[in-house]
């Protein structure tokens, strides 16, 4: 029973992580790119560097998520094909 409890919590934590950004990371990437651009234009280098760090973080998260989604679509039978999510 305890194993089921742990599994349930693990699955819910994964869902919670996915639901933290229901629109994906794209809005955050666009936001921080805009902040960085405005800071550079204003000559505010500390703010630009901070925005760059945030931008790098969300770009990396998006890349990880995309990689995970590609792995989820690999045929486990090893046929090299993709699942047809029909």
N, C-alpha and C positions, 0 to 999 in steps of 0.2 A: 504494500500500500504506500509506503514511504517513497519508493521508486516512482510510482505513478504521480505522487505529489511533486517530486522534484522535476519530473519530465513536464508536467503541466506548467509549472512555474518557468521552466526554461523556455518552453514554447511561447508562453505569454510574454516573456521578456523580449523574445525575438520579434513578436508582433508589435510590442510597444516601441521597439527601436524603429521598426518600419513606419509606424504611425506617428512618430515624432515629427516627421516631415512628410505629411501625406501627399504633397505635390512633388516629392523628390527633392534633390539637392539643387536643381536648376535655379529656383528663385533666390536661394542663398548665394549661389555663385554669381548671379547677375547683380545682386545687391552689393556684395563685397567688391566686385569689379568696378561698379559705379563709384563706390566710396573711395577706392584706390585711385581711380581716374581723377576724381574731384580733388583729392588731397595732393596728387602730383601737380595738377594745374595750379593749385593754390600755394604750392611750395611747402606744404606741411609734410615733411619727410617722416617724422615719427608716426603720424597718422597713416601715411601711405604704406609704411613698413608693417604696421599693425594690420591694415587691411589686406596686405599681401599674405601675411601669415594665415589670416582667416580664409582667404581665397584658396590658398594652397591646401588647407585642411579640407574644405568642402569639395574641391576638385579631386583630391585623393579619395574621399569617401564615395564620391560618385563613381570613380574608376573601380573601386573595390566592389560596390554594389553591382555595377555592370558586369564585372568578372564573375561574381556569384550567380547572377542571372544566366549568364552563358553556360556556366557549369551545371546549373539546374536543368538546362535543356539538352544536355548530352545524353545519348542513348546508353542506359546502363548495361545493355546487352553487348556493348562494344562494337556495334555495327557501324559506328561512325556517323550515323544519322542523328537527326534531332527529333525530340518528341514533338508530336503534332498536337499541341494543346487545343484539341477540338472539344 
